[in-house]
Amino acid sequence: MTGQTHEDIQAIADTVVEMEEELEVSGYVTLEEAELLRLKTLLHEWVDSVAGVVATPALGRVTLIHRHGRKSSIASADLPFMLSTPAS
């Protein structure tokens, strides 16, 4: 997915929020540039705390192991493949 318009991204965000509302939970959405910059800064700090990575392409999952010992799991169709060494 490259070159998505602002409207495309908004539609994707709206779909995620609608799905969460079905579970009676709420999400936080922003597409505003200054807030995105703030959130990206926080994400970079969070990623910098990673001490280990387990990429499992077959499950579409990446597990991050942070310096403090906690784990974070990310479900993604693309990320595990981006992080995996190609088979030779």
N, C-alpha and C positions, 0 to 999 in steps of 0.2 A: 504494500500500500504506500505509494509515494504520491506526492502532489495533491494531498487531500485539501479541499477548500475549507474555509472556516465553517461553512454550513454543513459540510460532511462531518467534520469533527464534532460540531454541536449535535448533530443527529445521533452520532455514536454515543456521546455523553448522555443524551436524553434517553436512549435505549437502556443504558446501564442503570440510570436512576429509576426508570420504570420497573426494571427487573428487581431492583433492590426494594422498591416500594411494595412489590408483591410479597416480599419476605418481611414486610413491616419494619424495614430499617431505612435509614436515609444516608445519602452520600453527599459529598461536597464537590461541586463542579466549578471550575474557573477556566475561562479562555482569555481572560484579561492579561495583557502582556506583563505589567508590573507584578501581579500576583504570581504568574507563571515563573517569573524570574526568582521570586522569593522561594517558591516551592522547589524549583530546580536546585537552588543553593542548598536547601535542607536535604534534598535527595543526594546530592554530591557528598555532603557531610556523612550521611548515613552509609553510603557506599564505601566511603573511606574507612569505616569501622570494620570492614570485612577482612577476616583473617583466613578464610577458606571458602571454596566454591565447589559444589557438586552439581554438575550439569547432567541431566538425564533426558536426552532427546526423545527416547521411546515413550516417556510419560509426559512430555511437554512441560517439564518442571526444572527449575533451578533452585537449589537450596544454598543460601548464604549463611556462613557461620561467622558470627561477629566476635570481636575480641573479647567481649564480656561473656561469651559462651552461649548466648541465645542464637536461635536459628530463625531465619526468615525464608519463607517458601514463595516462589513466584511461578504461577502457571502462565505459560506463554508458548504459542506455536512457533515463534522464531528464536527467542533468546537461547534456549538450550543448544540449538544448532549453531548459532553464532559463536558460542563459547566452546564447542566441542572440536577436538582435533579430527580432521578428516581421516577416514580409514585409508590405508595405503595398499 
